[in-house]
């Protein structure tokens, strides 16, 4: 199972969206305190909609407690300061994707200590960064693609449902 780690997330809507992505992919969500919101926050729940029962998450009191619980974790650190982009890395099925706060990212001391494990999402030089929930989705789905989306439904099917007459003009 893939792991998504949010270090001190600040915005409940982002964490709710990430929780929904974790629910849809089977990834485990790790939240490193302090959090900028309460887990029961209505925005967090609303963003995750009715997917909370599908996901697994853990709250860790700080980075050190997280590392002590997962001492052998294979981590990839998402940062705009990385030397290579996320597609230049091979991801394993139990890897941890680590993301920082929305306003500041991950601390440079953590990045420096793990610089060989840092990855970035390519973007224009004048763009600061992508939204956190979008960044998580980009990296997580690349990692899952490399694993041939193991355990995920690869195809869908039409249901035969439409809103009464609403789509007549499209056929």
HELIX and SHEET records of a PDB file:
HELIX    1   1 UNK A   12  UNK A   25  1                                  14    
HELIX    2   2 UNK A   42  UNK A   48  1                                   7    
HELIX    3   3 UNK A   49  UNK A   54  5                                   6    
HELIX    4   4 UNK A   63  UNK A   69  1                                   7    
HELIX    5   5 UNK A   86  UNK A   88  5                                   3    
HELIX    6   6 UNK A  108  UNK A  113  1                                   6    
HELIX    7   7 UNK A  115  UNK A  117  5                                   3    
HELIX    8   8 UNK A  132  UNK A  146  1                                  15    
HELIX    9   9 UNK A  168  UNK A  170  5                                   3    
SHEET    1   A 6 UNK A  56  UNK A  60  0                                        
SHEET    2   A 6 UNK A  28  UNK A  32  1                                        
SHEET    3   A 6 UNK A   3  UNK A   7  1                                        
SHEET    4   A 6 UNK A  96  UNK A  99  1                                        
SHEET    5   A 6 UNK A  75  UNK A  78  1                                        
SHEET    6   A 6 UNK A 118  UNK A 119  1                                        
END                                                                             
